C-alpha cells in the first residue's frame, strides 16, 4: 500500500493523488504561515524601538500609554498572532491526516453517515476548546491591561477597596474552568462514541446545550461590560482634580492624606486613554463568545444524532450485539423469535 505522510492508503491512484494533494497543500500552508509570522515578528522587533523613542520625544501621551500597559498589549498581540497564524495550520494538517486515516484516533465503522456524525461531534468539541482558550486569553489580556490604570486611579482618589488576590484568583479560576471543562467534555464524547454508550452521548448532548446557553450569557456580559466601562469612563471624565482634593461627578468634594493633583490628573488621563482599547477587546470577546455559542449548538445537534444512532442499535465502533434467536418447538413451521424465548404448544396428530 502507498505510504503518504506516514499513512498507508489503499492502492488506488485517484484516491492517493487526492489524499497526497490535500496533505501537501496543508504542509505548504504551515511553511508559508511560519515564514509570514517570522516576518511579522522581525517587523515588530525592528520598528518598536525607534517608534517608542519617537513617542518619548514628541508624543508623551502615547509613550505613557506604552509604559502603562501598551507594551503588554503589543507583545501579547504579536504572540497571539504568531500562535494563531502558525498553530491553526498545524492543527488543520493533523486533522486532515487523521480524517483520511481515522477520526480523532478512533477507528469507526465504514459507514458514511455514522462517520460524518462522529467527526462532526468531535470536531465541534475541538473547536470549543480552541475558542474557549482564545476567549480566556482575551479575558487575561483585558485584566492585565486595565488593572494598572484602574489601580492608579483608585490610588489617586483614595479608593483602596479592591483586592488584588481576589481578582487574580478569580481570573485564574475562570481560565481553568473555561478551558478545562471543554477538554473533559471532549474526552467523554470520544469515550461515548468509542464505547457506543447512549448514556454518555445523552450527557454530552446536555453539556453542549448548557455550553450554548453559557456562551450566549457570556456574550451578553461582554456587552454589559462595554456599557459599564463607557459609564465609568464618563464618570472619570467628569472628575475635577483640584489642588486640595477632587470633585466627583455628583458635585461632592473629596480629600485624602496622600492626594496630589498631579497623580489625579495622570490617573484620569490613563483611564481615558484606555477606553478605546477596552472597547475593542470587549467587542472581540463578544464575537468569540457568539462563535462559541454556534459551535456548542452544532455539537448539541451532533450529540443528539449520535445518541439516536446508538438507541437504534447501531454501533460507531465494532459490530452490533448479536440478537438471541430461539425457535419454538412443536409446530410444523417453527417460529423464530428475537430476544425472548417462546414456549411452543405440542400439536397431536389426528388418526
N, C-alpha and C positions, 0 to 999 in steps of 0.2 A: 504494500500500500504506500502511496506517495506520502512523504513526511514534509509538511509545510508548517513552519513556525512551531515545530515540536508537536504537531497534531497529525495523527495518522488518518488521513482522509481515505474514502473509498476510491477505487481505481476507475474514476470517471473523469474524462478530460475536462468537460464543461464545468462540472462541479468544482474540481480542483482549481481550474482557472478563475472561477468566481471567488472562491474562498481565498486564494492567494492574492488576487487583486484587492479584496477587502482588507486583508491584514496588512499588505504592503502600503496601502493608502493610509492606514492608521499609523504605521511606523513613520511615514513621511510627515504626517501632521505633528507627531510628537517631536521629531527633529526640528521642523520649522518653528514650532511653538517655543522650543527651548532656545533657538537662536534669537527669535524675536524678544523673548523675556530677557536674555542676556544683553541685547541692545538697549532695552528699557532700563535695565539696571545700570549700565555704563552711562547712559544719558543722565540718569538721576544723580549718580555719584559725581560726574564731571561738572554738572551745572549747579548743584546745590550750594557749593562753597561760594562761587562768585555771586550768585543771586542773594545769598544771605549777607555777604559783605556789602552789596549794593543797598539792600534793605536797611542795614545798620547805618549806612551813610545818609540816605535820602528818604527812606520810608520807615521811620521808627515804629509806626503802628504795626506794620507787617512783621518787623523784627521782633516786637514784643509778643505778637501772636505766635511766632515761631518758637520763642523761648517758653511761652506758657502752655504749649501743647501742640503747636503746629508741626514740630519736628516728629512727634509720635504719629500724628495723622499721616504725614507724608511717608514716613518709614513703614508704618503698618499697611498703608495703602499700597506701597510698592511690593511689600512682602506678600500681601493677599493677592495682588495682581499676578505675581510670578507663580504662586502656588496654584491659583485657578488656571492660569494660562498654560501651565505645563502639566499640572496634576490631572485635569479633566481629560485631555487627550490620552494620557497613560491609562486612566481608568477605563476610558472608552475602548482602548485597544484590548485590554484584558477581558472586558465584557464581550467584545466581538469574538475573541478567541474562544471564550467559554461558550458563547452562543452557538458556535459552529461545532464544538466538541461535546459540551454538555452545558447545562444551565445551572450556574452557581454551584458547581461541583456536585450536582445531583444528577444521576443517570435516569432520566424519566423514560417512561414507556414511549414507544414510537407512535404517538397519537397527536396529530397536529393541534387539535382544539385543546387537549389537556396541556401540552407543552406551552401553547400560547397563554393559557390561563396562569400556569405556574410561573412562567417567565414574567408575565405582567405583574403578578403579585410580588415576586422577589425584586424586580426592578423598581417597583413603586416604593418598596421599603428601603432599597438602597438610595433612591432619590430623596426620601425623607431624611435619611441620615446625613446626606450631603447638605441639604437645605437647612436642617437644624444646626449643623456645625457652622454654616455661614451666618445664620441668624445669631447664634451665640457669639461669634466673632464680632458681629456688628454691635451687639449689646456691650461687649467688653470694650470696644473702641469708644462707644458713647460714654461709658462710665469713666474711662481713663481721661478722655478729652475734657469732659465737663466738670470732673471733680475738682481740678486745680482752680479754675476761675471761680467756681461757686464757693470753695473753701476760702479763697482770698476775699471774696465779697463778704462772707459771713464773719471773717476775722475783722474786716474793716468796720463793719457796723455793729460788732459786739455780739453776734449770734453764734454761740458755740454748742448749739443743741444737737448737731449732727454727730454721729458715731462712726468713725472710720471703719472699725472692725465689723460693726453690724452691716454696713454697706458692702464691704469686701466679701464677707461670708455669704451674704445674700446673693451677690453676683456669682460666687463660686458654686453655690448650691443650684442656682438657676442654670448655669452652664452644664453642670454634671447631669442634672435631670433632663434638660432639653436634648442632650446628645446621648446620654446613657440609655434612656428608655427606648428610643428608636432602635438602637443596636440590639437590645434584649428582644424587642418585638421581631426584628429581622430573623434572629436565630430561632425563635419559636415558630415563625411562619415557615422557615426552611424545614424545621423538625416536623411540623404538621403535614407538609407535603411529602417528605421522605417516608413518614410512617403511616400515611393515609389516615390521619387522625381527624375525624369530624369535629370532635370537641375542641381541639386546639385551633382548627381553622375557624370555628364559630367564635372562639375567644378573640382571635386575631381580627375578625370582622368587627367585633365590638370595640377593640382597641383602636382600629383605624377610624371608626366613626367618631370616637372620642377625640382622636388626633385632629380630625377635621374641625370639630367644634372648638378645640383649644387654639388651633391656628387662626381661625376666624376671630376668636376673642382676643388673641394677641395682636392681630392687625387693628382691631378697634382700639386696643390700649395704645398702640403706636399713634393713632390719630388723636387720642386723648392727650398723649404726651406732647404732641405738637401744639395742641390748643393751650395746655398748661404752660409750656415753655414760652409761647407767644404772650400769654397773660403776664407771666413772671418778668419777661423782658420789658414789657410796657411799664410794669411797676418799678423796675430798677431804673428805667429812663426817667421816671418822674421824681426820683430821689434827688434832693438838693443837698450837696455837700458844702457845709459851711465851715468856718474856721474853728468854731467851738463844738459843733455837733452836726447831725444830719437830720433833714426833714423828710419824712416818708410821704407817699402819695396821698395819704389821708390828711396831711397837714400837721401831723404831730411831730414835735421836736424830740430827738433822741440824742443821748450823750453817754459815753463810757470812758473809762480811765485811759486806755491806750489809743484813743481815737486820734487820727490825724487827717486833715483834709486831703493830703496827697494820696494816702492809702485809699481813701474813699473814692476819689476820682479815678485812680488806677483800677480798682476793682470794678467799678461801674463800667469803665471802658472795656475791660476784659470780658464781662458778661455780654455787653452789646456786640462785641466783635464775634462772639461765639454763636450768636443766634442763627446766622445763615448756615454754618457748618452743622449745627444740631438739627436744623430743619431738614437738611439734605440727608443726614444719616437716618433720621426717623422715617423719611419717605422710602429710602432703600429698605429699611427694616419692614415697613408695611408691605412693600411689593414682595419681599421674600416670604413673609407670612401668608400672603394670598396664594403664592405659588405652592407653598407647603400645604395649604388647605386643599387646593386642587389635587395635589399628589396623594394626600391622605384619602380624599374622596374616591379617587381612582383605585387605590389599594383596597378600600372597603368593597367596591364593586367586584374586584377580582377575588377577594377573600370569600365573598358570598357565592360567587360562581364555583370556586374550588370546594366550598362546603356542600353545595348542591351535587357536585360531581361525585364526591365521596359518599353522600347519602344514597345516591343511585346505585351503589355497589361497584362503582368503577374505581380503579386504582391509578395513582400517578406513578408509583414505583412498584415493580413486582407484579405478580399475577394475582388476580382476584381470588378470594377463597372459593374452593370447590363446593358446590351445594350438595347436601345429603340427598341421595336418591334411594327411596325404599319402595319396593314392589309389594303390592297387596296380593297375597296368595289365595288360591281357591276360586279364582274367576277365570273364565275361558280366555279373556284378554286382560292380563294383569295390568292394573292401573299404576302408573308411576307418579309418585307424589314427591315434591321437592320440599325438603326442610322439616317434615314431620312424618312420623310413622302412621300408617293407616291399617287397621285390623280388618282383614277380609272376612267375608261370611262364606262358610262352606256351602257348596251347591251340591245337592243329592240328585243323582240321575234317576229318572223315572223308567221303570221297566217297559 
